[in-house]
Every structure is written in C-alpha cells, then in structure tokens.
Amino acid sequence: MSAPTNRTFWQDKIGVPGAIRESSVPSSLSEGEVLVKVHAWGLNPVDAYIQDAPLPLIKYPFIPGQDITGTIERVGSGPNSSQRFKIGDRVLGYAAGISFPEKPERGAFQEHVVLDQGLVAKIPDSLSFAEAAVFPLCLATAAHALFDPKFLALPLPGSGSGSGSGSSSTGKSVLIWGGASAVGSNAIQLARAAGFEVVTTCSPRNFEYVRSLGATKVFDYNSAAVVEDIVAELDGGEGSCAGIFQAAGITGEAIAPCCEVSRKSRQKLLVACANAVPEGTVVPEGVEAKFVFDWQEGKAMYYDVTSKLFSQFLEEALRLGTYKVAPRPEVVSAKGLEGIQTGLDIVRKGVSAKKIVVLAE
C-alpha cells in the first residue's frame, strides 16, 4: 500500500511563482508535536515578500507560510501534546515556516502540517476555519511587541479576558500606530485585555472599526498635526504611556512619526517596530527604536510569548467570544494549494482591514 500523499507548495527561488509538488504525509512525530490536516491558510505580507526578495535566515527552496487552521490527525508523545489535544480537535496553528532554515519542509503551505503543540490552539465550533485563520502570525507579532521583556514588557492578559473586558485597568496607555492592520487589530485587543487604554492611528474610514476592537482614542495618521495631537493625548492625563508599537505602515514613513512622538513626549517612550528600521531613517537622539524580531535556533520566531498566550489566554477568549475575529477574512475564489499564488498576488497589491484566506477545499 502506498503512503498517503501530501501536496506541498514550494518556493524554489526569488522571482518565480510557487511550485506544487507531492510527498508523503509525515509518518512520525517528535515529542510535543501534532499533525494537522489543513482546512484554511491565512496569508501575510511576508509570504508575498519572500517571493520577491530574500530574508537573512531563508534558504531556498523551502515551503513558505505561517498560518493554518484545520483538524488534529495525530498527536505526538509527551504530556504537553497528549494532554492538550486529541484526534479531531479543531485548531489554529502558527507554522513559523521562515524560522527553520534547516527544516525547509516545516512551512504552512501544504495539506498536512507538523506543528509544535505550543503554537497550536483549539478553536470553538462558533468560529469557521476561515475566520480563525486570521490570527496566528498577526497575534504572535503583536504579542511579542507588547509583552516580551525586550520590548514594551506589558503584563500578559488574564485567562479569558478580551477586548473591552480584560484585566483590571492599569491606568496606563499604549500607542499602536496602524490599528486597522492585521497586526494592529490584534495589538489593540491584546493591550486592552492586559488592562491598557489604547491610543491608535488609522485612516478615518477605519475609525469605527478600531473603536470596536477597544481603542479609546483614534487619530488620522495623515493629519499634519498627528504627532502633536498624540503627544498632547499621551502626556495630558494622569496616567503614563507604556510605549509605542509601530504595527503597520510603509516602513520609514510610519517609524519616523512614532520616533517623533517619543522625542516630543516628556516620557521618552520605546518604539517597538513591526518593520525593520530602514537604513537612512533618522532616529532622534535619546529615542530607541527596536525591530520586533526574535530568532532562536531550533525555535519558532516569537515562541516564548506566543506559546503562553495560545495555551493560557487565546483558547478561552475565543471560546467565550471576548476576542474578536479581526481583521475579517477575505476568502479567494480559488481553493486548495492552487489558490495560494492567487492569494499572494492579492496580498502583494496591499489590503486594508482584512486578511486574505485560502480554503483547502
């Protein structure tokens, strides 16, 4: 009897579309791993970017992709995986495909994916696979910026807390630049769940959207007075600001005003940047701007914070409905791995307040 077939989407080199190939479904799991049958893939800007330009850690060819939802098909040995999951569980997962240059087969864009159990969370029946696919990488990036001790170092939210009903108020605020983006949408909810007031920026058409996620003060990032207005807001109240997270925006154009807010504020706030600080960006003296990056050999990017949130916060918050699906998924018409390239081409053109999702069937 032939081994079950696993179809996979490979990126062979820069400047070419992905190539679909067949291999065997992984037959063995290490301790703490699970095998997931994929029902939907979420697409991120980085997935399109690596078709056009290299990242330092990447070795071609490899299977790209970060975000999946599906059902558990097999559970590896060890108490962590076997106590948390059983065959048939509906889950979301963060494959962190770009984190393992020595394991090119670990990316999300395949029909069966092996995942570390710490980067998997059960999802309730009330969520579709397409809806749950918006979360993994966006949540992981936002969480690392907000909660990792090397960045804003906020306290983790309590179990089950969510937008508008989080931990006890800290009396402090946080600035999230680009609140309507996929990363920003999660950052707003996570900060609120941790007990922080959220000041954010977006275009006026998305003001009500970010308020629905828990933002308390919203500013138009295109306003000529946006920096001065935000500084007045952050410095005007009795509470302090915990820091700034540049969650979205054209890199240099978004990082520069964040740094200006820090420079003009009496609080001299750390700027955590979802994008690498471009060469030539002027960071004012006395201001620290740090790229939110976390690579440890043998571990997925953002593993430490993400694994805590997935097991201690996200599962219950999704079950209770206190954590919202944000941004909303936009499902492409083409299904299966053939739809991945179609979706990446859409992502490459840019999207706002939504996330591109491909259904497996």
C-alpha positions as CSV (number, residue, x, y, z in Angstrom):
1,M,0.0,0.0,0.0
2,S,1.4,3.4,-1.0
3,A,1.9,6.1,1.7
4,P,-0.7,8.8,1.9
5,T,0.0,11.8,-0.3
6,N,0.8,15.3,1.0
7,R,0.7,18.1,-1.6
8,T,3.1,20.9,-0.9
9,F,3.7,24.5,-2.2
10,W,7.5,25.2,-2.6
11,Q,9.2,28.5,-3.2
12,D,12.3,27.4,-5.2
13,K,13.9,30.8,-5.6
14,I,13.2,34.5,-5.8
15,G,11.1,35.9,-8.6
16,V,9.1,32.8,-9.5
17,P,5.6,31.6,-8.6
18,G,5.3,28.7,-6.1
19,A,5.5,25.2,-7.3
20,I,3.1,22.5,-6.2
21,R,4.6,19.0,-5.5
22,E,3.7,15.8,-3.9
23,S,5.4,14.0,-1.0
24,S,4.4,11.5,1.7
25,V,2.3,12.7,4.7
26,P,4.8,12.8,7.7
27,S,4.7,9.4,9.4
28,S,6.4,10.2,12.7
29,L,6.2,13.0,15.2
30,S,8.7,14.1,17.8
31,E,7.6,14.6,21.4
32,G,5.3,17.6,21.7
33,E,4.3,17.7,18.0
34,V,1.0,17.3,16.3
35,L,-0.1,16.7,12.7
36,V,-2.8,18.9,11.4
37,K,-5.0,18.3,8.3
38,V,-5.3,21.9,6.9
39,H,-8.7,23.4,6.1
40,A,-7.6,27.0,5.5
41,W,-4.4,29.1,5.1
42,G,-4.0,32.7,6.2
43,L,-1.7,34.8,4.0
44,N,0.6,37.5,5.3
45,P,2.7,40.2,3.7
46,V,5.9,38.4,4.5
47,D,4.7,35.4,2.5
48,A,4.4,37.6,-0.6
49,Y,7.6,39.5,0.2
50,I,9.8,36.4,0.2
51,Q,8.8,35.6,-3.4
52,D,10.4,38.9,-4.4
53,A,13.3,39.5,-2.0
54,P,15.3,37.4,0.4
55,L,15.3,37.5,4.1
56,P,18.5,36.8,6.0
57,L,17.6,33.5,7.5
58,I,15.9,31.9,4.5
59,K,17.5,29.3,2.3
60,Y,15.7,28.4,-0.9
61,P,14.0,26.1,-1.8
62,F,11.5,25.9,1.1
63,I,7.8,25.6,1.9
64,P,6.6,29.1,3.0
65,G,3.6,30.1,5.0
66,Q,2.8,30.8,8.7
67,D,-0.9,30.5,9.4
68,I,-3.2,27.4,9.2
69,T,-6.5,26.1,10.6
70,G,-7.6,22.5,10.5
71,T,-8.1,19.3,12.5
72,I,-5.7,17.3,14.5
73,E,-4.9,14.0,12.7
74,R,-2.1,12.7,15.0
75,V,-0.7,13.6,18.4
76,G,2.9,13.1,19.3
77,S,4.2,11.6,22.6
78,G,4.8,13.7,25.7
79,P,2.4,15.2,28.2
80,N,2.1,18.6,26.7
81,S,0.7,17.5,23.3
82,S,-1.3,14.4,24.6
83,Q,-2.9,16.3,27.5
84,R,-4.0,19.3,25.3
85,F,-5.1,17.7,22.1
86,K,-7.0,14.7,20.7
87,I,-7.6,13.5,17.2
88,G,-10.4,15.6,15.6
89,D,-9.8,18.8,17.5
90,R,-10.4,21.9,15.5
91,V,-7.3,24.1,15.8
92,L,-5.4,27.1,14.6
93,G,-1.7,26.9,14.3
94,Y,1.4,29.0,13.7
95,A,3.8,27.1,11.5
96,A,6.6,29.8,11.5
97,G,7.9,28.4,8.2
98,I,10.7,31.0,7.9
99,S,12.1,30.2,11.4
100,F,13.7,26.9,10.4
101,P,16.3,27.2,7.6
102,E,17.4,23.7,8.5
103,K,13.9,22.4,8.0
104,P,12.6,23.7,4.7
105,E,9.6,21.4,4.9
106,R,8.1,23.0,8.0
107,G,6.1,25.8,6.4
108,A,2.3,26.1,6.4
109,F,1.6,25.9,2.7
110,Q,0.9,22.2,2.5
111,E,-2.1,19.9,3.1
112,H,-0.7,18.2,6.2
113,V,1.5,20.3,8.6
114,V,3.6,19.2,11.6
115,L,3.4,21.8,14.4
116,D,4.8,22.3,17.8
117,Q,1.9,21.9,20.2
118,G,2.9,25.2,21.9
119,L,1.9,27.0,18.7
120,V,-1.5,25.4,18.4
121,A,-4.8,26.5,20.0
122,K,-8.2,24.8,19.9
123,I,-10.9,26.9,18.3
124,P,-14.7,26.7,19.1
125,D,-17.3,25.5,16.8
126,S,-18.7,29.0,16.6
127,L,-15.6,30.0,14.5
128,S,-15.2,29.0,10.9
129,F,-11.8,27.8,9.7
130,A,-11.5,30.9,7.5
131,E,-12.2,33.2,10.5
132,A,-9.7,31.5,12.8
133,A,-7.0,31.7,10.0
134,V,-6.6,35.4,10.5
135,F,-4.9,35.1,13.9
136,P,-1.6,33.2,14.2
137,L,1.3,35.3,12.9
138,C,-0.5,38.6,13.4
139,L,-1.3,37.8,17.0
140,A,2.3,36.4,17.6
141,T,3.9,39.5,16.2
142,A,1.7,41.9,18.2
143,A,2.1,39.8,21.4
144,H,5.9,39.8,21.1
145,A,6.0,43.6,20.7
146,L,3.7,44.2,23.7
147,F,4.7,41.5,26.2
148,D,8.3,40.5,25.6
149,P,10.6,42.0,28.2
150,K,12.9,43.2,25.4
151,F,10.2,45.4,24.0
152,L,7.2,47.1,25.8
153,A,7.1,44.5,28.6
154,L,3.4,44.7,29.3
155,P,1.9,42.1,31.7
156,L,0.3,39.2,30.0
157,P,-3.6,39.4,29.9
158,G,-5.5,37.2,32.2
159,S,-7.1,33.9,31.0
160,G,-10.3,34.5,29.1
161,S,-10.0,38.3,29.0
162,G,-10.7,40.1,25.8
163,S,-11.5,43.3,24.1
164,G,-13.2,45.7,26.5
165,S,-13.3,43.1,29.3
166,G,-9.7,42.5,30.1
167,S,-7.5,42.5,33.2
168,S,-8.0,45.3,35.8
169,S,-7.1,48.7,34.4
170,T,-3.5,49.6,34.8
171,G,-4.3,53.3,34.4
172,K,-1.7,53.4,31.6
173,S,-2.0,53.7,27.9
174,V,-0.1,52.3,24.9
175,L,0.2,53.9,21.4
176,I,-0.4,51.5,18.5
177,W,0.4,53.0,15.1
178,G,-1.6,51.4,12.4
179,G,-4.5,49.9,14.4
180,A,-6.5,48.8,11.3
181,S,-3.8,46.5,10.1
182,A,-3.9,42.8,10.8
183,V,-1.1,43.1,13.4
184,G,-2.6,46.3,14.8
185,S,-6.1,44.7,15.1
186,N,-4.6,42.1,17.4
187,A,-2.4,44.5,19.2
188,I,-5.4,46.6,20.2
189,Q,-7.3,43.6,21.6
190,L,-4.3,42.3,23.4
191,A,-3.4,45.6,25.0
192,R,-7.0,46.1,26.2
193,A,-7.1,42.6,27.5
194,A,-4.0,43.4,29.6
195,G,-5.7,46.4,31.1
196,F,-4.3,49.3,29.0
197,E,-6.0,52.1,27.3
198,V,-5.3,52.1,23.6
199,V,-4.4,55.2,21.5
200,T,-4.1,54.3,17.8
201,T,-3.9,55.7,14.3
202,C,-5.6,54.7,11.0
203,S,-7.4,56.3,8.2
204,P,-10.8,57.9,9.0
205,R,-12.7,55.2,7.2
206,N,-11.5,52.7,9.8
207,F,-12.1,54.8,13.0
208,E,-15.2,52.9,14.0
209,Y,-13.5,49.6,13.2
210,V,-10.6,50.2,15.6
211,R,-13.0,51.6,18.3
212,S,-15.0,48.3,18.0
213,L,-11.8,46.5,19.0
214,G,-11.3,48.6,22.1
215,A,-9.3,51.6,21.0
216,T,-10.3,54.7,23.1
217,K,-8.6,57.4,21.2
218,V,-8.1,57.4,17.4
219,F,-6.1,59.8,15.2
220,D,-5.8,60.2,11.4
221,Y,-2.2,59.3,10.6
222,N,-2.4,61.6,7.5
223,S,-3.1,64.7,9.6
224,A,-0.4,67.3,9.6
225,A,-0.9,67.7,13.4
226,V,-1.0,64.0,14.2
227,V,2.3,63.9,16.2
228,E,1.4,67.0,18.3
229,D,-2.1,65.7,18.9
230,I,-0.9,62.3,20.0
231,V,1.8,63.8,22.3
232,A,-0.9,66.0,23.9
233,E,-3.1,63.0,24.5
234,L,-0.3,60.8,25.9
235,D,1.1,63.5,28.2
236,G,-2.1,65.2,29.1
237,G,-3.7,62.8,31.5
238,E,-2.7,61.5,34.9
239,G,-1.6,58.1,33.6
240,S,1.6,57.2,31.9
241,C,2.2,55.6,28.5
242,A,3.8,52.2,28.4
243,G,5.3,52.6,24.9
244,I,4.8,52.8,21.2
245,F,4.2,49.9,18.8
246,Q,4.5,50.7,15.1
247,A,2.2,47.9,13.9
248,A,1.8,48.9,10.3
249,G,2.6,51.5,7.6
250,I,5.2,52.0,4.9
251,T,8.3,51.4,7.0
252,G,10.2,54.7,7.0
253,E,7.0,56.8,6.8
254,A,5.5,55.0,9.8
255,I,8.6,54.7,12.0
256,A,9.6,58.3,11.7
257,P,6.4,59.8,13.3
258,C,6.5,57.2,16.0
259,C,10.0,58.3,16.9
260,E,8.9,62.0,16.8
261,V,6.1,61.2,19.3
262,S,8.7,59.7,21.6
263,R,11.1,62.6,21.1
264,K,8.4,65.2,21.9
265,S,6.8,63.3,24.7
266,R,8.1,64.0,28.2
267,Q,8.1,60.2,28.7
268,K,10.8,59.2,26.1
269,L,8.9,56.1,25.0
270,L,10.4,53.0,23.5
271,V,9.3,52.4,19.9
272,A,8.8,48.7,19.0
273,C,8.7,48.3,15.2
274,A,7.0,45.6,13.3
275,N,9.2,46.5,10.3
276,A,12.9,46.6,10.3
277,V,14.1,50.2,10.7
278,P,15.2,51.2,7.1
279,E,18.7,52.4,6.5
280,G,18.7,56.1,6.5
281,T,15.8,56.5,8.9
282,V,16.6,59.3,11.3
283,V,16.0,58.1,14.9
284,P,16.3,61.2,17.1
285,E,18.9,61.3,19.8
286,G,17.5,59.8,23.0
287,V,14.9,57.7,21.3
288,E,15.2,53.9,21.0
289,A,13.5,52.2,18.0
290,K,13.8,48.4,18.0
291,F,12.7,45.9,15.3
292,V,10.4,43.3,16.8
293,F,12.5,40.3,15.9
294,D,13.1,37.1,17.9
295,W,15.1,34.3,16.4
296,Q,16.4,31.4,18.5
297,E,18.0,28.4,16.8
298,G,15.6,25.5,17.0
299,K,12.6,27.5,18.0
300,A,9.9,29.3,16.1
301,M,10.0,33.1,16.0
302,Y,8.1,34.6,18.9
303,Y,7.8,31.2,20.5
304,D,8.1,32.1,24.2
305,V,5.3,34.7,24.3
306,T,3.1,33.0,21.7
307,S,3.1,29.6,23.4
308,K,2.0,31.2,26.7
309,L,-0.8,33.2,25.0
310,F,-2.1,30.3,23.0
311,S,-2.4,28.0,25.9
312,Q,-3.3,30.4,28.7
313,F,-5.3,33.1,27.0
314,L,-6.4,32.6,23.4
315,E,-8.3,29.3,23.7
316,E,-10.6,30.6,26.5
317,A,-11.0,34.1,25.0
318,L,-12.2,32.6,21.7
319,R,-14.5,30.2,23.4
320,L,-16.1,33.0,25.4
321,G,-16.3,35.2,22.4
322,T,-14.3,38.0,24.1
323,Y,-11.6,38.1,21.4
324,K,-12.9,39.2,18.0
325,V,-12.1,38.0,14.6
326,A,-10.0,40.9,13.3
327,P,-9.3,41.7,10.6
328,R,-12.1,39.9,8.8
329,P,-11.1,37.2,6.3
330,E,-11.5,37.7,2.6
331,V,-11.6,34.3,1.0
332,V,-10.2,34.0,-2.5
333,S,-12.3,32.1,-5.1
334,A,-9.5,29.6,-6.0
335,K,-9.3,26.7,-3.4
336,G,-6.6,24.4,-2.4
337,L,-2.9,25.0,-2.9
338,E,-3.7,26.3,-6.4
339,G,-5.3,29.3,-4.6
340,I,-2.1,30.2,-2.7
341,Q,-0.4,32.0,-5.5
342,T,-3.7,33.8,-6.4
343,G,-3.9,35.0,-2.8
344,L,-0.2,36.0,-2.6
345,D,-0.7,38.2,-5.7
346,I,-3.6,39.9,-3.9
347,V,-1.6,40.5,-0.8
348,R,1.2,41.9,-2.8
349,K,-1.1,44.7,-4.1
350,G,-1.9,45.7,-0.5
351,V,-5.1,45.2,1.7
352,S,-6.7,47.2,4.4
353,A,-8.6,46.0,7.5
354,K,-8.9,42.4,6.1
355,K,-6.8,39.3,5.7
356,I,-6.6,37.1,2.6
357,V,-7.5,33.5,3.3
358,V,-7.5,30.4,1.1
359,L,-9.7,27.4,1.8
360,A,-8.3,24.0,1.3
361,E,-11.4,22.6,-0.3
